[in-house]
Every structure is written in C-alpha cells, then in structure tokens.
Amino acid sequence: MSPSGDSASATLQPGQSIKPNVSSSTAQKLIEEYYGLEVESIKELNSYDDNNFYVKAKSSDGETVKYTFKVLNSMDSKKTGHIEAEHTAMFLLHGKGIRCPIPKKNVKGETFALVNIKNEATDVDNNESLLSESSHIIRLLTFVEGQIMYEAHPTPKLLAKAGKYIAEIEALLKEVACAALDNHSSVWMLSHVLELEKFIYVIKEEPERHSLVSSVLSAYKNRVVPIIPQLEQGVLHGDYNEQNIIIQPSATEPDEYDVHGLIDFGDLQAGAYVFELGITICYMMLECVKDGVSIDPFFGAQNVLKGYSQVRKIPDNELEVLRILVASRLCQSLVMGAYTYSLDPGNEYLLTTAKTGWALLDRVWNEKTDEEMVACWKEAVLQ
C-alpha cells in the first residue's frame, strides 16, 4: 500500500468489469441526498469506465447551476489518495486562472464520498435481472462552459495553441507534489503500455493489426524503457485529447479558436514530460484526419511541437523516441477501445479512435524512416 492508502499495483486485468451501471434517476437521487440540491435536469455523458452526467440544479439562491456528476469505476474508487491529488491540481490551476472543474463540497463538507451502489444488469441468455452492489466514489464538479475541440475543425494555429497550452499546464503543475501520484498506476499510462500484451488478444483475428501493435510494443520495450530514468519528469494531465480540451472562438482572429480550458483530471500522473507530448500529438494527429478535415497529420504534429516548444525546450533524446510514444498511445486507444467494447457492446464512443486510428497508426509507424521522423520533429522545434 502507498502512503495514501492506495494500492500501487492495481491495474486493469482482462475480463475484469469495473464500470458502474448507474441510471440517471439513481444519479439524481444521489445528488439530492449527498449535495442537497434540487435537480432540474440530468443527462448521461459518454465515458469509458465511469458514469458521467451533465446536471442542471437549483442553487440555494434559486439560480440554475451546471455541474458534471461523476460516479467513478470500482477500481479507481479504491484510490482515494489519487482523488485528493486530482482535487489539489484542480484547485491549484483554478487559482492560477485556468478554466477547469473544481469539486463542490457535499452536505458533510467533503469533496467526494464513497457510497455503496446497486448495479443492475441483465443476463441476456436467461433474460433475468442481475443485482450486485459495489463501492464507488461520487463527485460533483463545476461545469466548464465552452465547446470541446472535437466539435470544431482544427487549424494549424489551434494545434499550436493546444501544444503551448499543455506545456503551460505542465509548468503550473510543478507545484503539485503527492505520494499518491508517484505510486499511481493505470493501463492507460504510457509508462505501462506494455500491459497491452494482456489485451492484444482482442485483435487476434486481425493479423496485420496484431503485428503492427506488436512491433510498436517491441520498439517501446527496446528503445524507450532503457532511457526512462534519463527523461525529465513532472506531473502530467495524462489524457490531453480533443474531448477534454475546451475551446472558444477567438476574439482577435476570424475563423480561429483559442484554448479556453481543460477538463477530466482522472489520469493525472507523475511521469516523463515526453509521454504527455506523445499523448498530445497522438490525439491532435487524429483531429487532422477526422471527417471534414484535410490537414496532413505530420504537419499538424509539427504545429503542436512548435507551440509546445515555445514553453519547454524538448531535448534530442525525447525527439528520438517521440514517434514510438505517439504510436504507443494510438495502440492503447485502439486496443483498449476494442477490449472495452467487447464488454460494453453498443457503446460506440469506445470505437471513436478506430474510425481513423488504424490507418493513422500505419502511417505513423511505416511512412517515414527514423531519420526522416526525427528531422520532421526538429524542423518544428527550430522554427
């Protein structure tokens, strides 16, 4: 056990079901009981392993206030130290003028509560209701106004702004120090990407894709693992993607957007800064190839690097493994998306990356030589 009381080695295992199954009506009752609010409307949001709800509630002065209500999965609900670290980071950033969620205190004056929730599922074979009970952390977070980046078409300027923004966030998070982050582990962390070997069976019927992922994991094992102790470390957001970046129309540049805020700190972690950069470039390259967008993904990645490097100088040893990390994050999203979908069929949100991700992974991994890829990165940071 870590000093925070969290299990340092708790990571997802194949076949393990951790997502809560909370209905909107149950969520409303929990909000009213634990927060003493009158809920006016509630709507479930997309999520991988948790239950999230968009809530409008009446405050004590009669005004309508918007929140996000989160019911954490059963595994992460055991990591209370990590929840406290998330809240520390949120309050810090909020105090620095960053638009991000902060937790609302419940009727007991606490920022989260651990509650027993009855999960109702259906045995499809026997058409019977299956009742189970598990413990989950619940939180009510302030809602950040704006639109998510996914809802807009990116431009080279917006990609550069996104790169600069996450580097600025990293600089601010240097003030966060928590043992729970040092001991935190998750299958979604790039430092744990080799755990995909447990889940890769979900694509065993697709030999070309299986071989592609295996090649990336082998390169990570041989080229990234040996240099991790040499990489600059810090506190990372951990999931800087188009669903978590809040934007708004620019007040000074027609047809452009500014990065307006950041949400979802559930993957907050201690790690190498280049891991965050790899995650960022992965999702920004995916933005370049989504429907209606025709930005060359490598050019898009260069713009991210151009913005990021305005805040933090990127050492050569990071640029040399950056392609592996971008590909590794694509592998995580694609394999874990397929795995989670196998447990939650019908949740199309889980397959978002798969629409363009496999083709992009092939390009990232095979289109350029190592020398060409590093030259591409260096051209961006030297501009």
C-alpha positions as CSV (number, residue, x, y, z in Angstrom):
1,M,0.0,0.0,0.0
2,S,1.2,3.5,-0.8
3,P,1.4,6.2,1.9
4,S,-2.0,7.5,0.7
5,G,-3.6,4.1,1.3
6,D,-3.9,3.4,-2.5
7,S,-2.9,0.1,-4.0
8,A,0.3,0.8,-6.0
9,S,-0.1,-2.2,-8.3
10,A,-3.8,-2.1,-9.0
11,T,-4.2,-2.1,-12.8
12,L,-7.0,-3.5,-15.0
13,Q,-6.9,-7.2,-15.8
14,P,-8.5,-8.9,-18.8
15,G,-12.1,-9.8,-18.1
16,Q,-12.4,-7.5,-15.1
17,S,-15.6,-5.4,-15.1
18,I,-15.2,-2.1,-13.3
19,K,-17.7,0.3,-14.8
20,P,-20.7,1.2,-12.7
21,N,-24.2,0.9,-14.1
22,V,-26.0,3.9,-12.7
23,S,-29.2,5.2,-14.2
24,S,-30.0,8.9,-14.5
25,S,-32.7,8.5,-11.9
26,T,-30.3,6.9,-9.4
27,A,-27.7,9.6,-10.1
28,Q,-30.3,12.3,-9.4
29,K,-31.2,10.7,-6.1
30,L,-27.5,10.6,-5.1
31,I,-27.1,14.3,-6.0
32,E,-30.1,15.3,-3.9
33,E,-29.1,13.1,-1.0
34,Y,-25.4,14.0,-0.8
35,Y,-25.5,17.6,-2.1
36,G,-28.9,18.8,-1.0
37,L,-29.6,20.2,-4.5
38,E,-32.8,20.3,-6.5
39,V,-32.0,18.7,-9.8
40,E,-33.7,20.3,-12.7
41,S,-32.3,18.1,-15.5
42,I,-29.8,15.3,-15.9
43,K,-28.2,13.7,-19.0
44,E,-25.7,10.9,-19.2
45,L,-22.5,11.6,-21.0
46,N,-20.0,9.4,-22.9
47,S,-17.5,7.6,-20.8
48,Y,-15.1,4.7,-20.9
49,D,-15.1,3.2,-17.4
50,D,-17.1,5.7,-15.3
51,N,-20.7,7.1,-15.3
52,N,-20.7,10.8,-16.0
53,F,-23.8,13.1,-16.1
54,Y,-24.5,16.6,-17.2
55,V,-26.6,18.2,-14.4
56,K,-28.6,21.4,-14.0
57,A,-29.5,22.1,-10.4
58,K,-31.1,24.9,-8.5
59,S,-28.8,26.6,-6.0
60,S,-29.8,28.0,-2.6
61,D,-30.5,31.4,-4.2
62,G,-32.7,29.9,-6.8
63,E,-30.3,30.2,-9.7
64,T,-29.6,27.3,-12.1
65,V,-26.1,26.0,-11.9
66,K,-24.4,23.4,-14.2
67,Y,-22.3,20.5,-12.9
68,T,-20.8,17.3,-14.0
69,F,-21.7,14.4,-11.7
70,K,-19.1,11.6,-11.8
71,V,-19.5,8.0,-10.5
72,L,-16.1,6.5,-10.5
73,N,-15.4,2.9,-11.5
74,S,-14.8,0.4,-8.8
75,M,-11.1,0.1,-9.3
76,D,-10.3,3.8,-9.2
77,S,-12.7,4.3,-6.3
78,K,-10.2,2.4,-4.2
79,K,-7.5,5.1,-4.9
80,T,-8.7,7.9,-2.6
81,G,-5.2,9.4,-2.5
82,H,-5.3,9.9,-6.2
83,I,-8.7,11.6,-6.0
84,E,-7.2,14.0,-3.4
85,A,-4.3,14.7,-5.8
86,E,-6.7,15.4,-8.6
87,H,-8.5,17.9,-6.5
88,T,-5.2,19.5,-5.4
89,A,-4.3,20.0,-9.0
90,M,-7.7,21.4,-9.9
91,F,-7.8,23.9,-7.1
92,L,-4.2,25.0,-7.9
93,L,-4.9,25.5,-11.6
94,H,-8.2,27.2,-10.9
95,G,-6.4,29.6,-8.5
96,K,-4.0,30.4,-11.3
97,G,-6.8,31.4,-13.7
98,I,-7.1,28.2,-15.6
99,R,-10.7,27.3,-16.5
100,C,-11.0,23.7,-15.2
101,P,-13.6,21.9,-13.0
102,I,-13.3,22.0,-9.2
103,P,-15.3,19.8,-6.8
104,K,-18.3,21.0,-4.9
105,K,-18.4,20.1,-1.2
106,N,-21.2,17.8,-0.2
107,V,-23.6,18.2,2.8
108,K,-20.8,16.8,5.0
109,G,-18.3,19.3,3.8
110,E,-16.3,16.7,1.8
111,T,-15.2,16.9,-1.9
112,F,-16.1,13.2,-2.5
113,A,-18.0,10.4,-0.9
114,L,-17.6,6.6,-1.1
115,V,-21.0,5.0,-1.5
116,N,-22.4,1.6,-2.0
117,I,-24.4,1.4,-5.2
118,K,-26.6,-1.3,-6.5
119,N,-25.7,-2.1,-10.1
120,E,-28.5,-3.6,-12.2
121,A,-27.5,-5.7,-15.3
122,T,-29.3,-8.2,-17.4
123,D,-28.4,-11.8,-18.1
124,V,-29.1,-11.8,-21.8
125,D,-29.1,-15.7,-22.1
126,N,-31.8,-16.1,-19.3
127,N,-33.4,-12.6,-19.6
128,E,-33.0,-12.2,-15.9
129,S,-32.1,-9.1,-13.8
130,L,-28.8,-9.4,-12.0
131,L,-28.3,-7.3,-8.9
132,S,-24.9,-6.6,-7.5
133,E,-23.5,-3.9,-5.1
134,S,-20.2,-2.2,-5.2
135,S,-18.5,0.8,-3.7
136,H,-18.0,3.9,-5.9
137,I,-16.7,7.4,-5.3
138,I,-19.1,10.1,-6.3
139,R,-18.2,13.7,-7.0
140,L,-20.0,16.8,-8.3
141,L,-17.7,19.1,-10.3
142,T,-18.3,22.6,-11.6
143,F,-19.1,22.7,-15.3
144,V,-16.7,24.4,-17.7
145,E,-18.5,26.4,-20.4
146,G,-17.4,26.3,-24.0
147,Q,-17.2,23.6,-26.7
148,I,-14.9,20.6,-26.8
149,M,-12.2,20.7,-29.5
150,Y,-13.8,17.6,-31.1
151,E,-16.8,19.7,-32.2
152,A,-14.7,22.1,-34.3
153,H,-12.4,21.7,-37.3
154,P,-8.8,22.2,-36.2
155,T,-6.4,24.7,-37.9
156,P,-2.6,24.8,-37.7
157,K,-2.9,27.8,-35.3
158,L,-5.3,26.0,-33.0
159,L,-2.9,22.9,-32.9
160,A,0.0,25.2,-32.0
161,K,-2.2,26.8,-29.3
162,A,-3.1,23.3,-27.9
163,G,0.6,22.4,-27.8
164,K,1.5,25.6,-26.0
165,Y,-1.4,25.3,-23.5
166,I,-0.4,21.8,-22.3
167,A,3.2,22.9,-21.8
168,E,1.9,25.8,-19.7
169,I,-0.2,23.4,-17.7
170,E,2.8,21.2,-17.0
171,A,4.7,24.2,-15.8
172,L,2.0,25.1,-13.3
173,L,1.6,21.5,-12.1
174,K,5.2,21.6,-10.9
175,E,3.8,22.9,-7.6
176,V,1.8,19.7,-7.1
177,A,3.6,17.1,-5.0
178,C,1.8,14.0,-3.9
179,A,2.9,10.5,-3.0
180,A,-0.3,9.1,-4.5
181,L,0.8,10.2,-7.9
182,D,4.2,8.6,-7.5
183,N,2.5,5.3,-6.7
184,H,-0.3,5.6,-9.2
185,S,-0.6,3.0,-11.9
186,S,-3.0,2.5,-14.8
187,V,-3.1,0.6,-18.0
188,W,-3.7,4.0,-19.7
189,M,-0.3,5.4,-18.6
190,L,2.3,5.3,-21.3
191,S,4.8,4.0,-18.7
192,H,2.5,0.9,-18.6
193,V,1.9,0.5,-22.3
194,L,3.5,-3.0,-22.2
195,E,0.4,-4.2,-20.3
196,L,-1.4,-4.1,-23.6
197,E,0.2,-7.5,-24.2
198,K,-2.5,-8.9,-21.9
199,F,-5.3,-7.4,-24.0
200,I,-4.0,-7.7,-27.5
201,Y,-5.9,-11.0,-27.9
202,V,-9.0,-8.8,-28.8
203,I,-7.4,-8.3,-32.3
204,K,-6.0,-11.8,-32.8
205,E,-8.4,-12.3,-35.7
206,E,-6.8,-9.3,-37.5
207,P,-3.2,-10.5,-38.1
208,E,-1.9,-7.3,-39.7
209,R,-3.1,-5.1,-36.9
210,H,-1.9,-7.6,-34.3
211,S,1.6,-7.5,-36.0
212,L,1.6,-3.7,-36.1
213,V,0.8,-3.3,-32.4
214,S,3.4,-6.0,-31.5
215,S,6.0,-4.1,-33.5
216,V,5.3,-0.8,-31.6
217,L,5.4,-2.6,-28.2
218,S,8.7,-4.2,-29.1
219,A,10.2,-0.8,-30.0
220,Y,8.9,0.7,-26.8
221,K,10.5,-2.2,-24.8
222,N,13.9,-1.9,-26.6
223,R,14.2,1.8,-27.0
224,V,12.0,3.7,-24.5
225,V,12.3,1.6,-21.4
226,P,16.1,1.8,-21.1
227,I,16.1,5.6,-21.2
228,I,13.1,6.4,-18.9
229,P,15.3,7.2,-15.9
230,Q,17.1,9.9,-18.1
231,L,13.8,11.6,-19.2
232,E,12.7,14.9,-17.5
233,Q,9.8,14.1,-15.1
234,G,6.9,16.0,-13.8
235,V,3.1,16.0,-13.1
236,L,1.1,15.2,-16.2
237,H,-2.6,15.7,-17.1
238,G,-2.3,12.3,-18.7
239,D,-5.3,12.5,-21.2
240,Y,-4.9,15.7,-23.2
241,N,-7.3,15.0,-26.0
242,E,-9.9,16.6,-28.2
243,Q,-12.7,15.5,-25.8
244,N,-11.0,17.2,-22.8
245,I,-9.8,20.5,-24.4
246,I,-12.3,23.3,-24.2
247,I,-12.2,26.0,-26.9
248,Q,-14.0,29.1,-27.8
249,P,-14.0,31.4,-30.9
250,S,-11.0,33.8,-30.9
251,A,-11.9,37.4,-30.2
252,T,-8.9,38.6,-32.3
253,E,-8.6,36.1,-35.2
254,P,-11.5,35.5,-37.5
255,D,-12.4,31.8,-38.1
256,E,-9.9,30.8,-35.4
257,Y,-10.3,29.3,-31.9
258,D,-8.5,29.8,-28.6
259,V,-7.9,27.1,-26.0
260,H,-10.3,28.1,-23.2
261,G,-10.0,25.4,-20.6
262,L,-9.2,21.8,-19.6
263,I,-11.4,19.0,-18.1
264,D,-11.1,15.4,-16.8
265,F,-8.1,15.0,-14.5
266,G,-8.8,11.3,-13.9
267,D,-5.5,10.3,-15.5
268,L,-3.3,12.8,-13.5
269,Q,0.1,11.1,-13.0
270,A,3.7,11.6,-12.4
271,G,5.8,10.7,-15.4
272,A,8.1,11.8,-18.3
273,Y,7.1,15.0,-20.0
274,V,7.6,13.4,-23.4
275,F,4.8,10.9,-22.5
276,E,2.4,13.9,-22.3
277,L,3.8,15.2,-25.6
278,G,3.3,11.8,-27.2
279,I,-0.3,11.7,-26.0
280,T,-1.0,15.2,-27.2
281,I,0.4,14.6,-30.7
282,C,-1.4,11.4,-31.0
283,Y,-4.8,13.0,-30.5
284,M,-4.0,16.1,-32.5
285,M,-3.0,13.9,-35.4
286,L,-6.3,12.1,-35.1
287,E,-8.0,15.5,-35.3
288,C,-6.2,16.2,-38.6
289,V,-7.7,13.1,-40.3
290,K,-11.3,13.2,-39.0
291,D,-14.2,13.8,-41.3
292,G,-14.2,17.2,-43.0
293,V,-10.5,17.9,-42.1
294,S,-7.7,17.7,-44.6
295,I,-4.5,18.7,-42.6
296,D,-1.6,16.4,-43.2
297,P,-1.2,14.8,-39.8
298,F,2.6,15.2,-39.7
299,F,2.2,18.9,-40.5
300,G,-0.4,19.0,-37.7
301,A,2.1,17.4,-35.3
302,Q,4.7,19.9,-36.3
303,N,2.4,22.7,-35.3
304,V,1.8,21.1,-31.9
305,L,5.5,20.9,-31.3
306,K,6.0,24.5,-32.5
307,G,3.6,25.7,-29.8
308,Y,4.8,23.3,-27.1
309,S,8.5,24.2,-27.6
310,Q,7.7,27.9,-27.0
311,V,7.3,27.0,-23.3
312,R,9.6,24.0,-22.8
313,K,12.7,23.1,-24.7
314,I,12.5,19.5,-26.0
315,P,15.7,17.5,-25.6
316,D,17.0,15.4,-28.5
317,N,16.6,12.2,-26.6
318,E,12.9,12.9,-26.4
319,L,12.6,13.7,-30.1
320,E,14.3,10.4,-30.9
321,V,11.6,8.3,-29.2
322,L,8.6,10.6,-29.8
323,R,7.3,8.6,-32.8
324,I,7.3,5.4,-30.6
325,L,5.3,7.2,-27.9
326,V,2.7,8.6,-30.4
327,A,2.3,5.1,-31.9
328,S,2.1,3.6,-28.4
329,R,-0.8,5.9,-27.4
330,L,-2.6,5.0,-30.6
331,C,-2.1,1.4,-29.7
332,Q,-3.5,1.9,-26.2
333,S,-6.6,3.7,-27.6
334,L,-7.2,1.2,-30.3
335,V,-6.7,-2.0,-28.3
336,M,-8.3,-0.8,-25.1
337,G,-11.2,0.6,-27.1
338,A,-11.7,-2.8,-28.7
339,Y,-11.4,-4.6,-25.4
340,T,-13.8,-2.3,-23.5
341,Y,-16.3,-2.5,-26.4
342,S,-16.2,-6.3,-26.1
343,L,-17.5,-5.8,-22.5
344,D,-19.9,-3.0,-23.4
345,P,-21.1,-3.7,-26.9
346,G,-23.3,-0.9,-28.3
347,N,-21.2,1.9,-26.7
348,E,-19.9,3.4,-30.0
349,Y,-18.0,6.0,-28.1
350,L,-15.4,3.3,-27.3
351,L,-14.7,3.0,-31.0
352,T,-14.1,6.7,-31.8
353,T,-10.4,6.2,-32.4
354,A,-10.8,3.1,-34.5
355,K,-12.6,5.1,-37.3
356,T,-9.3,6.6,-38.4
357,G,-6.8,5.4,-35.9
358,W,-5.7,2.2,-37.6
359,A,-4.8,3.9,-40.8
360,L,-3.0,6.7,-38.9
361,L,-1.1,4.2,-36.8
362,D,0.2,2.5,-40.0
363,R,1.3,5.9,-41.4
364,V,3.0,7.0,-38.2
365,W,4.8,3.7,-37.9
366,N,5.7,3.0,-41.6
367,E,5.6,6.1,-43.7
368,K,8.9,7.7,-42.6
369,T,12.2,6.3,-41.6
370,D,13.5,7.1,-38.1
371,E,15.9,9.7,-39.6
372,E,13.0,11.4,-41.5
373,M,10.8,11.4,-38.5
374,V,13.3,13.0,-36.2
375,A,14.1,15.5,-38.9
376,C,10.4,16.3,-39.1
377,W,10.2,16.9,-35.3
378,K,13.4,19.0,-35.3
379,E,12.2,21.2,-38.2
380,A,9.2,22.1,-36.0
381,V,11.0,23.0,-32.8
382,L,13.7,25.0,-34.6
383,Q,11.1,27.3,-36.2
